[in-house]
Amino acid sequence: MAVGTAGVEGWYRGLPPRARYALTAGGALVLVLVLMTTSVALAPAGSRVAAWWPAAGLSVALVLWARSWWRWVVVALLTLVSLAANVLGGRPLPVASGFALANSAEAVTVALLLLRSGDPRRALASMVGLFHLVRAVAAGALVIGVGAGLAVALTETGDPLAAGRAAAASHGAAVLIVLPWFLGVAEGARRSRLERVAQWSAVLLVPALVFAPFQSLPLAFVPFVPLMWGAVRMDQRTVFVQLLATGLLATLLTASGGGAFGHLGQSGSPEVVTALVQAFLVCSALLVLPLSVAVVQRQETLTALTRSEALYRHAFNSALLGMLLLRRHGEVLVVEEVNGVALRLLTGGDGRGEDDVVGSRWGDFFLGGGVPADACRDEAGDARSWHGEARVAAGPRPWVQVSLSPLVENSEDLFTAQLVDVTGRREAEDHLRAALDAERVANEQLTELDRAKSDFVTNISHELRTPITSVIGYAEMLASGEAGDLDRMQLSMVEKVQRNATRLLALIEDVLAVSRVDAGSFTLTLEEVNLRAVVWQACEVLDTQARDAGVTVRVALPQGAVQVVGDKAQLERALINLVSNAVKFTPAGGEVTVRVRRASDSVTIAVEDTGMGVPEDEAHRLFERFFRSSTAQVNAVQGTGIGLTLVASIAHAHHGEVGYEPRPGGGSVFSITLPHGTLPQQREAEPAVTAGW
């Protein structure tokens, strides 16, 4: 048998999708026809309406199952099947047509309302879904009731109201009992075989006895008991099958004259028997379905709570930081739960376990009241959070960061605490603080040393300035012949003394200027300066040095005056330093070119030489104080390394910039870029020129 079933199922699944779809729809329609014909045949004697119409539930399920345009094909076929069933049941063609149209309208109404309210497969997963199901069934019952009443009123004699009322009750009861079996059902807990056998036996035996032909006592409520037993203990599919089985037993046995309803029909109206059977079916459905849904929801809630608790336990116990749950007893916080990390931090690994910590006072684990031992409260008396660092009473790593907060906002009973080991961070902070203190002391000492050095350099420079000035003065007197005529050799010696003394005086002036920059007393006497004159004067000063070195100095100037606002003497000093450096680093036969270029808002003085250049990896240090390039050291070029520093200081004091770049083909190009400008009183008259300033 199992092999045959598997073979039929395999054959069915092997069919093309369209063929499988058509076969399923055809089988369902045949079953609808059988159920309709049977219901008409089982109507109580003398009644013009069947007591139960299970085909209505199957019709709604078939419309829900169909997809797209197939749904309307199914509705049309249902109409034809219903027409055939009513004709076979002995109804005239006009009446049968009215009932057929009403049956189809009912199925469409229930199906569309269920589809509109959401996924029909979830209709019995919640009370909201059950409400939508009952509402759709009631709407469908109203439609079939109105349709049946109109069919009776328009086509034959009879009471349209009674026919409509009977049809509505018959179809509503059938849809409530049959349709749930086709909707999605939730899995329930597996019960023991003994309980399932006992419960099924009660479901089948009790209705059979209550509606038996020999039984006339009014015990129609008794079958509710085993149905409720199933709703509470069994899965939904079992509940729906048992509900269907109870409906079939009650209908069949009542139709054969059994039970209190059947005996009542022998002496009363058959319409009353039909109404009582329908009422029994509706009551059964409305009693069992909500109970079953409530049990399913309860089970899902318990499952969700269990899953949530398991997730909480997993997160709580596997957290990388210490986690505690605290409960307020009076005004004291007591440990309710603790994870492994928090247990290690609070006990320091002294052997105490979770049982030793749970129930202990929270504040006892910290020294000196580092954390609030009682429930934190704000001014209004509500629970509030607390964050800080505290020292643990036990353990080799005593410092933890604590975050204490109510588990629920304004909770008065439960708090959570998070612990993070910050001992390493605090130790690092202590070491860093000590290092910063040491660095501060060293910086103060260096500052004092630098101040002493600057004072020493300034004082020495001032002390040297007077004798050097005297040396230069007497050398000039000797060279002029005021002390007597000198021969050529003597005059040459005096000129060398004068020249070197002048160089020494210039060096002293540079040192003093750098000292003033360091002391913040470097000031400028601003005036309008023509850079053409500054360039010529600087080159004239260095003419002798250049001729002695065998270096040609060239000047390239633009037409017209090149005006800037600055200190003429300091600009001249900066240019002298640049040209002097270029001459020193250029071998005999080389050239030094001084160029002045104007831009829209700036002027650039560039000193270009054909000398030995600067290594690329040392270029970024050229303007550092006392820096001398390896080229200067290898070639024994004299210098102190403060000339370029002074040039940069003068340029920055004029709101300008200094620059360096290697000269293509060898050599260097040093530059000073200054902003265009005139004195303030002239800027008002020439706004276009003063835009750069």
C-alpha positions as CSV (number, residue, x, y, z in Angstrom):
1,M,0.0,0.0,0.0
2,A,2.8,2.4,0.9
3,V,4.5,1.7,-2.4
4,G,1.3,2.3,-4.3
5,T,0.7,5.6,-2.5
6,A,4.3,6.7,-3.2
7,G,3.8,5.7,-6.9
8,V,0.6,7.7,-7.2
9,E,2.3,10.7,-5.5
10,G,5.3,10.3,-7.8
11,W,3.1,10.1,-10.9
12,Y,1.2,13.3,-9.7
13,R,4.3,15.3,-9.1
14,G,5.7,14.2,-12.5
15,L,2.8,15.8,-14.3
16,P,3.4,19.2,-16.0
17,P,2.3,22.1,-13.8
18,R,-0.7,23.0,-15.9
19,A,-1.9,19.4,-15.9
20,R,-1.4,19.0,-12.2
21,Y,-3.2,22.3,-11.6
22,A,-6.2,21.2,-13.8
23,L,-6.3,17.7,-12.1
24,T,-6.4,19.2,-8.7
25,A,-9.1,21.7,-9.6
26,G,-11.2,19.0,-11.3
27,G,-11.0,16.7,-8.3
28,A,-12.0,19.5,-6.0
29,L,-15.0,20.4,-8.2
30,V,-16.1,16.7,-8.3
31,L,-15.9,16.6,-4.5
32,V,-17.9,19.9,-4.3
33,L,-20.6,18.3,-6.5
34,V,-20.8,15.2,-4.3
35,L,-21.0,17.2,-1.1
36,M,-23.7,19.5,-2.5
37,T,-25.8,16.6,-3.7
38,T,-25.4,14.7,-0.4
39,S,-26.3,17.8,1.6
40,V,-29.6,18.2,-0.4
41,A,-30.4,14.6,0.1
42,L,-29.7,14.7,3.8
43,A,-31.9,17.7,4.4
44,P,-34.5,17.0,7.2
45,A,-37.8,15.7,5.9
46,G,-40.0,18.6,4.9
47,S,-37.2,21.1,5.0
48,R,-36.4,23.0,1.8
49,V,-32.8,23.9,3.0
50,A,-30.0,21.5,4.0
51,A,-29.1,21.5,7.6
52,W,-25.4,21.8,6.7
53,W,-23.6,22.7,3.5
54,P,-20.0,21.6,3.8
55,A,-19.4,22.3,0.1
56,A,-19.4,26.0,1.0
57,G,-16.2,25.6,3.0
58,L,-14.5,23.6,0.2
59,S,-15.6,26.2,-2.4
60,V,-14.0,29.0,-0.4
61,A,-10.8,26.9,0.0
62,L,-10.8,26.3,-3.8
63,V,-11.1,30.0,-4.6
64,L,-8.3,30.8,-2.2
65,W,-6.1,28.1,-3.7
66,A,-6.5,29.4,-7.3
67,R,-4.1,32.0,-8.6
68,S,-4.4,34.9,-11.1
69,W,-7.0,34.5,-13.8
70,W,-7.5,30.8,-12.8
71,R,-9.5,32.1,-9.8
72,W,-12.3,33.4,-12.0
73,V,-12.3,30.2,-14.0
74,V,-12.8,28.3,-10.8
75,V,-15.6,30.6,-9.8
76,A,-17.4,30.0,-13.1
77,L,-16.9,26.2,-12.7
78,L,-18.2,26.4,-9.2
79,T,-21.4,28.1,-10.4
80,L,-22.0,25.3,-13.0
81,V,-21.3,22.6,-10.4
82,S,-23.7,24.2,-7.9
83,L,-26.3,24.5,-10.6
84,A,-26.0,20.8,-11.4
85,A,-26.1,19.8,-7.8
86,N,-29.3,21.8,-7.1
87,V,-30.9,20.3,-10.2
88,L,-30.0,16.8,-9.2
89,G,-31.3,17.6,-5.7
90,G,-34.8,18.2,-7.2
91,R,-34.9,21.9,-7.4
92,P,-36.5,23.6,-10.4
93,L,-34.0,25.2,-12.8
94,P,-34.8,28.9,-11.9
95,V,-34.4,28.2,-8.2
96,A,-31.3,26.1,-8.8
97,S,-29.8,29.0,-10.9
98,G,-30.4,31.5,-8.1
99,F,-28.9,29.2,-5.5
100,A,-25.9,28.5,-7.7
101,L,-25.1,32.2,-8.2
102,A,-25.5,32.9,-4.5
103,N,-23.1,30.0,-3.7
104,S,-20.4,31.5,-5.9
105,A,-21.0,35.0,-4.6
106,E,-20.5,33.7,-1.1
107,A,-17.2,31.9,-1.9
108,V,-15.8,35.0,-3.7
109,T,-16.9,37.3,-0.8
110,V,-15.2,35.1,1.9
111,A,-12.1,34.6,-0.2
112,L,-11.6,38.2,-1.1
113,L,-12.1,39.4,2.5
114,L,-9.5,36.9,3.8
115,L,-7.0,37.9,1.1
116,R,-7.5,41.6,1.9
117,S,-6.9,41.1,5.6
118,G,-3.5,39.4,5.0
119,D,-2.1,36.0,4.4
120,P,-5.1,33.5,4.9
121,R,-2.6,30.8,6.0
122,R,-2.0,32.9,9.1
123,A,-5.7,33.4,9.9
124,L,-5.7,30.9,12.7
125,A,-2.4,31.9,14.2
126,S,-3.7,34.8,16.2
127,M,-6.9,36.2,17.6
128,V,-6.8,39.0,15.0
129,G,-6.7,36.5,12.2
130,L,-9.6,34.6,13.8
131,F,-11.6,37.8,14.0
132,H,-10.9,38.4,10.2
133,L,-12.0,34.8,9.5
134,V,-15.3,35.1,11.5
135,R,-16.0,38.5,9.9
136,A,-15.4,37.0,6.4
137,V,-17.7,34.0,7.2
138,A,-20.4,36.4,8.5
139,A,-20.2,38.5,5.3
140,G,-20.4,35.3,3.2
141,A,-23.4,34.1,5.2
142,L,-25.1,37.4,4.6
143,V,-24.5,37.1,0.9
144,I,-25.8,33.6,0.6
145,G,-28.8,34.5,2.8
146,V,-29.8,37.4,0.6
147,G,-29.2,35.4,-2.5
148,A,-31.3,32.4,-1.4
149,G,-34.1,34.7,-0.2
150,L,-34.2,36.5,-3.5
151,A,-34.1,33.1,-5.4
152,V,-37.1,31.9,-3.4
153,A,-39.0,35.2,-3.7
154,L,-38.5,35.5,-7.5
155,T,-39.0,31.9,-8.6
156,E,-41.4,30.1,-6.4
157,T,-43.9,30.4,-3.5
158,G,-42.5,30.2,0.0
159,D,-41.1,32.4,2.8
160,P,-38.0,34.2,1.4
161,L,-37.0,35.3,4.9
162,A,-37.0,31.8,6.3
163,A,-35.1,30.5,3.3
164,G,-32.5,33.2,3.5
165,R,-32.1,32.7,7.3
166,A,-31.7,29.0,6.9
167,A,-29.2,29.2,4.1
168,A,-27.1,31.8,5.9
169,A,-26.9,29.6,9.0
170,S,-26.3,26.4,7.1
171,H,-23.4,27.9,5.0
172,G,-21.9,30.0,7.8
173,A,-21.7,26.9,10.1
174,A,-20.2,24.8,7.2
175,V,-17.5,27.4,6.4
176,L,-16.5,27.8,10.0
177,I,-16.1,24.1,10.4
178,V,-14.6,23.0,7.0
179,L,-12.5,26.0,6.0
180,P,-10.0,25.9,9.0
181,W,-8.8,22.5,7.9
182,F,-7.4,24.1,4.7
183,L,-5.7,27.0,6.4
184,G,-2.2,27.0,7.7
185,V,-2.0,25.3,11.1
186,A,0.6,25.5,13.9
187,E,2.4,22.5,15.2
188,G,1.5,21.5,18.7
189,A,3.2,19.6,21.4
190,R,3.3,15.8,20.9
191,R,1.1,14.0,23.4
192,S,1.3,10.4,24.5
193,R,-0.3,7.7,22.4
194,L,-2.7,6.8,25.3
195,E,-4.0,10.4,25.6
196,R,-4.5,10.7,21.9
197,V,-6.4,7.4,21.7
198,A,-8.5,8.4,24.7
199,Q,-9.3,11.9,23.4
200,W,-10.2,10.6,19.9
201,S,-12.4,8.0,21.4
202,A,-14.2,10.6,23.4
203,V,-14.6,12.9,20.3
204,L,-16.2,10.1,18.3
205,L,-18.1,8.2,21.0
206,V,-19.8,11.1,22.8
207,P,-21.5,12.7,19.7
208,A,-22.5,9.2,18.6
209,L,-24.2,8.6,21.9
210,V,-25.7,12.1,22.2
211,F,-27.2,12.0,18.7
212,A,-28.0,8.2,18.7
213,P,-31.5,7.2,17.5
214,F,-32.5,5.8,20.9
215,Q,-31.4,8.9,22.8
216,S,-33.8,11.8,23.2
217,L,-32.3,13.7,26.2
218,P,-31.2,17.3,25.6
219,L,-27.5,16.6,25.9
220,A,-26.2,18.5,22.8
221,F,-23.7,20.5,25.0
222,V,-21.9,17.3,26.1
223,P,-19.8,16.9,22.8
224,F,-18.2,20.3,23.6
225,V,-16.2,18.7,26.4
226,P,-14.0,16.4,24.3
227,L,-13.7,19.1,21.6
228,M,-12.4,21.5,24.3
229,W,-10.0,18.8,25.5
230,G,-8.6,18.5,22.0
231,A,-8.4,22.3,21.6
232,V,-6.3,22.6,24.7
233,R,-4.0,19.5,24.3
234,M,-3.8,18.6,20.6
235,D,-2.4,20.4,17.5
236,Q,-4.6,22.5,15.4
237,R,-5.0,20.1,12.5
238,T,-6.2,17.4,14.9
239,V,-8.7,19.9,16.4
240,F,-10.1,20.9,13.0
241,V,-10.5,17.3,11.9
242,Q,-12.3,16.5,15.1
243,L,-14.5,19.5,14.7
244,L,-15.4,18.3,11.2
245,A,-16.0,14.8,12.4
246,T,-18.3,16.0,15.1
247,G,-20.3,18.1,12.6
248,L,-20.7,15.1,10.3
249,L,-21.9,12.8,13.1
250,A,-24.3,15.4,14.4
251,T,-25.7,16.1,10.9
252,L,-26.0,12.4,9.8
253,L,-27.5,11.1,13.1
254,T,-29.9,14.0,13.3
255,A,-31.0,13.4,9.7
256,S,-31.8,9.8,10.7
257,G,-34.0,11.1,13.5
258,G,-31.5,10.6,16.4
259,G,-30.8,12.7,19.4
260,A,-32.9,15.4,21.0
261,F,-33.0,17.4,17.7
262,G,-34.2,14.4,15.6
263,H,-36.9,13.5,18.1
264,L,-38.1,17.1,18.1
265,G,-38.5,17.0,14.4
266,Q,-40.9,14.0,14.6
267,S,-43.4,16.2,16.4
268,G,-42.4,19.7,15.2
269,S,-41.3,21.7,12.2
270,P,-38.3,20.4,10.3
271,E,-37.0,24.0,10.0
272,V,-36.6,24.0,13.8
273,V,-34.4,20.8,13.5
274,T,-32.3,22.4,10.9
275,A,-31.9,25.6,12.9
276,L,-30.9,23.6,16.0
277,V,-28.3,21.6,14.1
278,Q,-26.9,24.8,12.6
279,A,-26.7,26.4,16.1
280,F,-24.9,23.4,17.5
281,L,-22.3,23.5,14.6
282,V,-21.8,27.3,15.0
283,C,-21.4,27.0,18.8
284,S,-18.9,24.1,18.4
285,A,-16.8,26.2,16.0
286,L,-17.0,29.4,18.0
287,L,-16.1,27.5,21.2
288,V,-13.2,25.4,19.8
289,L,-11.5,27.8,17.3
290,P,-10.8,30.7,19.8
291,L,-9.6,28.2,22.4
292,S,-7.3,26.5,19.9
293,V,-5.9,29.9,18.7
294,A,-5.4,31.0,22.2
295,V,-3.4,27.9,23.0
296,V,-1.3,28.3,19.9
297,Q,-0.6,31.9,20.8
298,R,0.3,30.9,24.3
299,Q,2.7,28.3,23.0
300,E,4.3,30.7,20.6
301,T,4.6,33.3,23.4
302,L,6.2,30.7,25.7
303,T,8.6,29.6,22.8
304,A,9.5,33.2,22.2
305,L,10.1,33.8,25.9
306,T,12.2,30.7,26.1
307,R,14.2,31.7,23.1
308,S,14.6,35.2,24.5
309,E,15.7,33.9,27.9
310,A,18.1,31.5,26.2
311,L,19.5,34.4,24.1
312,Y,19.8,36.5,27.2
313,R,21.5,33.8,29.2
314,H,23.9,33.2,26.3
315,A,24.7,36.9,25.9
316,F,24.9,37.4,29.7
317,N,27.2,34.5,30.3
318,S,29.4,34.9,27.2
319,A,29.8,38.7,27.5
320,L,33.4,39.9,27.4
321,L,32.7,42.4,30.2
322,G,31.3,41.7,33.7
323,M,27.5,41.6,33.9
324,L,25.4,41.6,37.1
325,L,21.7,41.7,37.8
326,L,20.9,43.5,41.1
327,R,17.7,43.5,43.1
328,R,16.7,46.1,45.6
329,H,15.9,44.8,49.1
330,G,14.8,47.8,51.1
331,E,17.3,50.4,50.1
332,V,20.2,48.0,49.6
333,L,21.2,46.5,46.2
334,V,21.8,42.7,46.4
335,V,23.4,40.5,43.7
336,E,20.7,38.5,41.9
337,E,22.8,37.1,39.0
338,V,26.5,37.3,38.0
339,N,28.4,36.1,34.9
340,G,31.9,34.6,34.9
341,V,33.8,37.8,34.1
342,A,32.1,39.8,36.9
343,L,32.7,36.9,39.3
344,R,36.4,36.9,38.5
345,L,36.6,40.7,38.8
346,L,34.8,40.9,42.1
347,T,36.5,37.9,43.8
348,G,39.9,38.2,42.3
349,G,39.9,34.4,41.7
350,D,40.0,33.7,45.5
351,G,37.9,30.6,45.1
352,R,34.5,32.0,45.7
353,G,31.8,30.7,43.3
354,E,28.5,32.1,42.0
355,D,26.6,30.8,45.0
356,D,28.9,32.8,47.3
357,V,28.3,36.0,45.5
358,V,24.6,35.8,44.7
359,G,22.6,37.3,47.6
360,S,25.5,39.4,48.8
361,R,25.3,43.2,49.3
362,W,26.6,44.9,46.1
363,G,28.5,47.6,48.0
364,D,30.5,45.1,50.0
365,F,32.7,44.3,47.0
366,F,34.2,47.8,46.7
367,L,36.5,49.8,49.0
368,G,35.6,53.1,50.5
369,G,32.1,53.3,49.2
370,G,33.3,53.6,45.6
371,V,29.9,52.8,44.2
372,P,26.4,53.5,45.6
373,A,25.4,50.5,47.7
374,D,21.7,51.4,47.6
375,A,19.3,52.2,44.7
376,C,20.4,55.4,43.0
377,R,17.7,58.0,43.0
378,D,17.3,61.4,41.5
379,E,15.7,64.5,43.2
380,A,12.2,63.2,42.3
381,G,12.9,59.8,44.0
382,D,13.1,57.8,40.7
383,A,15.7,55.3,40.1
384,R,18.7,56.6,38.0
385,S,21.9,55.5,36.5
386,W,25.4,55.8,37.9
387,H,28.8,55.6,36.1
388,G,32.2,55.8,37.5
389,E,35.3,53.9,38.5
390,A,35.8,52.1,41.8
391,R,38.4,50.0,43.6
392,V,37.5,46.3,44.2
393,A,38.1,45.0,47.7
394,A,39.8,41.8,46.4
395,G,42.0,40.7,43.6
396,P,45.3,41.7,41.9
397,R,43.5,44.0,39.4
398,P,41.5,46.2,41.7
399,W,40.2,49.0,39.4
400,V,36.9,48.5,37.4
401,Q,34.7,50.9,35.5
402,V,31.1,50.5,36.7
403,S,27.9,51.4,34.8
404,L,24.9,50.9,37.0
405,S,21.4,51.6,35.6
406,P,17.8,50.5,36.2
407,L,16.8,47.5,34.1
408,V,13.6,49.3,33.1
409,E,13.3,53.0,33.1
410,N,12.1,54.2,36.5
411,S,12.3,50.6,37.8
412,E,12.4,50.5,41.6
413,D,13.6,46.9,42.0
414,L,16.0,45.7,39.3
415,F,19.3,47.2,38.2
416,T,22.0,46.0,35.8
417,A,25.7,46.6,36.4
418,Q,28.5,46.3,33.8
419,L,32.1,46.0,35.0
420,V,35.2,46.7,32.8
421,D,38.7,46.0,34.1
422,V,40.5,49.4,33.8
423,T,43.5,48.5,36.0
424,G,45.9,48.5,33.0
425,R,44.5,51.8,31.7
426,R,44.9,53.5,35.1
427,E,48.4,52.1,35.4
428,A,49.2,53.5,31.9
429,E,47.6,56.8,32.9
430,D,49.8,56.9,36.0
431,H,52.9,56.2,33.9
432,L,51.9,58.7,31.4
433,R,51.2,61.3,34.1
434,A,54.7,60.7,35.5
435,A,56.2,60.9,32.1
436,L,54.4,64.2,31.4
437,D,55.6,65.6,34.7
438,A,59.2,64.5,33.9
439,E,58.8,66.0,30.4
440,R,57.4,69.2,31.9
441,V,60.4,69.5,34.3
442,A,62.8,68.8,31.4
443,N,61.0,71.3,29.2
444,E,61.3,73.9,31.9
445,Q,65.0,73.2,32.3
446,L,65.5,73.4,28.6
447,T,63.6,76.6,28.4
448,E,65.7,78.0,31.2
449,L,68.8,76.8,29.5
450,D,67.7,78.3,26.1
451,R,67.0,81.6,27.9
452,A,70.5,81.5,29.5
453,K,72.0,80.7,26.1
454,S,70.2,83.5,24.4
455,D,71.2,85.9,27.2
456,F,74.8,84.7,26.9
457,V,74.8,85.1,23.1
458,T,73.2,88.5,23.3
459,N,75.6,89.7,26.0
460,I,78.7,88.3,24.2
461,S,77.5,89.8,20.9
462,H,77.1,93.2,22.5
463,E,80.5,92.9,24.1
464,L,82.1,92.0,20.8
465,R,80.3,94.7,18.9
466,T,82.2,97.6,20.5
467,P,85.8,96.3,19.9
468,I,84.9,95.2,16.4
469,T,83.5,98.6,15.7
470,S,86.8,100.2,16.9
471,V,88.8,97.8,14.8
472,I,86.8,98.7,11.7
473,G,87.1,102.4,12.5
474,Y,90.9,102.3,13.0
475,A,91.3,100.1,9.9
476,E,89.4,102.7,7.9
477,M,91.7,105.5,9.3
478,L,94.8,103.5,8.4
479,A,93.5,102.8,4.9
480,S,92.7,106.5,4.4
481,G,96.2,107.5,5.3
482,E,95.2,109.6,8.4
483,A,97.9,107.9,10.4
484,G,100.5,108.1,7.6
485,D,101.1,106.7,4.2
486,L,101.1,103.0,3.8
487,D,102.9,101.0,1.2
488,R,101.1,98.6,-1.0
489,M,101.6,95.5,1.2
490,Q,100.6,97.4,4.4
491,L,97.5,98.7,2.6
492,S,96.5,95.2,1.5
493,M,96.9,93.9,5.1
494,V,94.8,96.8,6.5
495,E,92.0,96.1,3.8
496,K,91.9,92.4,4.8
497,V,91.6,93.4,8.5
498,Q,88.8,95.9,7.5
499,R,87.0,93.3,5.3
500,N,87.1,90.5,7.9
501,A,86.2,92.8,10.7
502,T,83.2,93.9,8.7
503,R,82.2,90.3,8.1
504,L,82.5,89.6,11.8
505,L,80.4,92.6,12.6
506,A,77.7,91.4,10.1
507,L,77.8,88.0,11.8
508,I,77.3,89.6,15.2
509,E,74.4,91.6,13.8
510,D,72.8,88.4,12.5
511,V,73.2,86.8,15.9
512,L,71.6,89.7,17.6
513,A,68.8,89.7,15.1
514,V,68.1,86.0,15.7
515,S,68.1,86.7,19.5
516,R,65.6,89.4,19.1
517,V,63.4,87.1,17.1
518,D,63.6,84.5,19.9
519,A,62.8,87.1,22.5
520,G,59.9,88.5,20.6
521,S,61.4,91.9,20.3
522,F,62.1,91.8,16.6
523,T,60.3,94.9,15.2
524,L,60.1,96.4,11.7
525,T,60.1,100.1,10.7
526,L,57.6,100.0,7.8
527,E,57.9,102.2,4.8
528,E,57.4,102.0,1.1
529,V,60.4,100.1,-0.3
530,N,61.4,99.9,-3.9
531,L,62.9,96.5,-4.3
532,R,65.0,97.6,-7.3
533,A,67.1,99.8,-5.0
534,V,67.3,97.1,-2.3
535,V,68.6,94.6,-4.9
536,W,71.3,97.0,-6.3
537,Q,72.5,98.0,-2.8
538,A,72.8,94.4,-1.7
539,C,74.8,93.5,-4.8
540,E,77.0,96.5,-4.4
541,V,77.8,95.5,-0.8
542,L,78.8,92.1,-2.0
543,D,80.7,93.2,-5.1
544,T,84.1,92.8,-3.5
545,Q,83.3,89.4,-2.1
546,A,82.1,88.2,-5.5
547,R,85.1,89.6,-7.4
548,D,87.5,87.9,-4.9
549,A,85.6,84.6,-5.3
550,G,85.7,84.9,-9.2
551,V,81.9,84.8,-9.3
552,T,79.8,87.0,-11.6
553,V,76.7,88.5,-10.1
554,R,73.9,89.4,-12.5
555,V,70.7,91.3,-11.9
556,A,67.3,90.8,-13.8
557,L,64.7,93.4,-12.8
558,P,61.3,94.3,-14.3
559,Q,60.6,97.8,-15.7
560,G,59.5,100.4,-13.3
561,A,59.4,100.5,-9.5
562,V,58.6,97.4,-7.6
563,Q,56.9,98.6,-4.4
564,V,56.3,96.7,-1.2
565,V,55.7,97.8,2.4
566,G,58.5,96.7,4.7
567,D,61.7,97.5,6.6
568,K,64.2,98.4,4.0
569,A,67.2,97.6,6.2
570,Q,65.9,94.2,7.1
571,L,65.0,93.3,3.5
572,E,68.4,94.3,2.5
573,R,69.9,92.2,5.2
574,A,67.9,89.2,4.1
575,L,69.0,89.7,0.4
576,I,72.6,90.1,1.4
577,N,72.5,86.8,3.3
578,L,71.0,85.0,0.2
579,V,73.5,86.5,-2.3
580,S,76.4,86.0,0.1
581,N,75.5,82.3,0.5
582,A,75.1,81.9,-3.2
583,V,78.6,83.4,-3.8
584,K,80.2,81.2,-1.1
585,F,78.7,78.0,-2.6
586,T,79.5,78.8,-6.2
587,P,83.0,77.9,-7.4
588,A,85.2,80.4,-9.4
589,G,83.8,81.1,-12.8
590,G,80.2,80.5,-11.8
591,E,77.3,82.9,-11.8
592,V,74.8,84.2,-9.4
593,T,71.6,85.8,-10.7
594,V,69.2,87.9,-8.7
595,R,65.7,88.1,-10.3
596,V,62.6,90.0,-9.3
597,R,59.3,88.8,-10.6
598,R,55.9,90.5,-10.2
599,A,52.6,88.7,-9.8
600,S,49.1,90.0,-9.4
601,D,49.3,90.2,-5.6
602,S,53.0,89.4,-4.7
603,V,56.6,90.0,-5.6
604,T,59.3,87.3,-5.6
605,I,63.0,87.8,-5.2
606,A,64.9,84.8,-6.5
607,V,68.6,84.2,-6.0
608,E,69.9,81.6,-8.4
609,D,73.4,80.1,-8.4
610,T,75.4,77.6,-10.4
611,G,77.0,76.2,-7.3
612,M,77.3,72.8,-5.7
613,G,73.6,72.6,-4.7
614,V,72.0,70.8,-1.7
615,P,71.3,67.1,-1.3
616,E,67.6,66.3,-1.8
617,D,67.2,64.6,1.5
618,E,68.5,67.7,3.4
619,A,66.5,70.4,1.6
620,H,63.7,70.4,4.2
621,R,66.1,71.4,6.9
622,L,67.8,74.4,5.1
623,F,66.0,77.0,7.2
624,E,66.6,75.3,10.6
625,R,68.9,77.2,12.9
626,F,72.6,76.2,12.8
627,F,71.9,73.6,10.1
628,R,74.8,73.2,7.6
629,S,74.4,70.9,4.7
630,S,76.8,68.0,4.1
631,T,77.9,69.8,1.0
632,A,79.1,72.8,3.0
633,Q,80.9,70.5,5.5
634,V,82.7,68.5,2.8
635,N,83.8,71.6,0.9
636,A,84.8,73.4,4.1
637,V,82.5,76.4,3.3
638,Q,82.6,78.8,6.2
639,G,79.3,79.7,7.9
640,T,77.4,79.4,11.1
641,G,74.0,78.1,9.8
642,I,71.9,81.1,11.0
643,G,71.9,83.1,7.8
644,L,68.9,81.3,6.2
645,T,67.1,81.2,9.6
646,L,67.4,85.0,9.7
647,V,66.1,85.3,6.1
648,A,63.0,83.1,7.0
649,S,62.4,85.3,10.1
650,I,62.5,88.5,8.1
651,A,60.3,87.1,5.4
652,H,57.7,85.9,7.9
653,A,57.8,89.2,9.7
654,H,56.8,90.8,6.4
655,H,53.9,88.3,5.9
656,G,55.9,86.6,3.2
657,E,57.4,83.1,2.6
658,V,60.8,81.7,1.8
659,G,61.4,78.8,-0.6
660,Y,64.1,76.6,-2.1
661,E,64.3,74.4,-5.2
662,P,67.2,72.8,-7.1
663,R,68.3,74.6,-10.2
664,P,68.1,72.5,-13.4
665,G,71.6,71.6,-14.5
666,G,73.1,72.1,-10.9
667,G,72.9,74.8,-8.3
668,S,70.2,76.2,-6.1
669,V,67.4,78.8,-6.3
670,F,66.4,80.5,-3.0
671,S,63.4,82.9,-3.0
672,I,61.5,85.4,-0.9
673,T,57.9,86.1,-1.8
674,L,56.4,89.3,-0.4
675,P,52.8,90.7,-0.7
676,H,52.2,93.8,-2.8
677,G,51.3,96.9,-0.9
678,T,51.5,100.5,0.0
679,L,51.2,102.5,3.2
680,P,47.7,102.7,4.8
681,Q,47.1,106.3,3.8
682,Q,47.7,105.4,0.1
683,R,45.6,102.2,0.2
684,E,42.5,104.3,0.5
685,A,43.4,106.1,-2.8
686,E,44.4,102.9,-4.5
687,P,42.1,100.1,-3.5
688,A,43.0,97.8,-6.4
689,V,46.7,97.7,-5.3
690,T,45.9,97.1,-1.7
691,A,43.9,93.9,-2.3
692,G,47.1,91.9,-1.6
693,W,47.6,93.5,1.7
